[in-house]
């Protein structure tokens, strides 16, 4: 039986083209965390590529769909504790080979997101930026990234790609980042080559 994702609940539909474009950087069969996953469109995309997926959302209704794809964690990540704690880890968080965040912004989570990346883990982040108030919702400054904000928030990671600007299909201002938790630095053969 196939899984049908609708757009009635947030997080339905096809995976973001930005996420699809950079998915090749995620370790084969690696673990993927989708924050504010909704129905799990990115969980579905990565599960289809052979990854082990975990999604976190505060909507039980959306997670009922996402749970068919992998681990689904019901949590309000804005008001509750970080739901992916692991007391066995020195920093106290489970670690993933990729963390995906799209159309979601809660600045206090930036440190937890960075700590959730395994060595060589990939962060793929895409959300609304300043200027979107002229194009539609969201329009509150709390929900819009300032230019360069993702670069500053994740300055400890190696940036592979960054965009900040206007898209016309649909009309919106976005900020996008792909960065790697490149703790190992260069290899004996020289710098790591992240294929663009």
RAVEN-V716763 format. One record per pair of residues at least 12 apart in sequence whose ideal C-beta (glycine too) atoms are under 6 Angstrom apart, sorted by the first residue. I is the first residue (numbers start at 1). GAP is how many residues later the second one is. Records with the same first field share a line. If there is no record, write none. Layout:
I->GAP, GAP
This chain:
3->65
5->34, 36
9->30, 53
10->28
11->26, 27, 28, 30, 51
12->27
13->28
15->26, 27, 30
16->86, 110
18->108, 158
19->23, 105
22->102, 156
25->97
26->71, 72, 96
27->70
29->21
30->21, 67
31->21, 65, 66
32->14, 19, 21, 66
33->21, 63, 66
34->21, 66
35->21, 66
36->21, 68
37->18, 20, 29
38->19, 24
39->23, 26, 27
40->15, 26, 29
42->58
43->12, 23, 26, 27
44->25
47->22, 23
53->16, 17
54->16, 17
55->17
56->17, 19, 27
58->18
60->14
78->28
82->30
91->24
93->22, 23
95->21, 23
96->20
97->21, 24
98->24
99->14, 17, 18, 24
100->24
101->24
102->24
103->24
104->23
105->22, 38
110->43
114->40
117->64
119->64
121->60
122->58
123->56
124->54
125->25, 52
126->50
128->16
129->15, 16, 35, 44, 45, 46
130->14, 16
131->42
132->12, 40, 41
135->36, 37
145->30
147->17
150->25, 27
154->25
157->22, 24
158->22, 24
159->20
160->18, 34
161->17
162->15
163->13
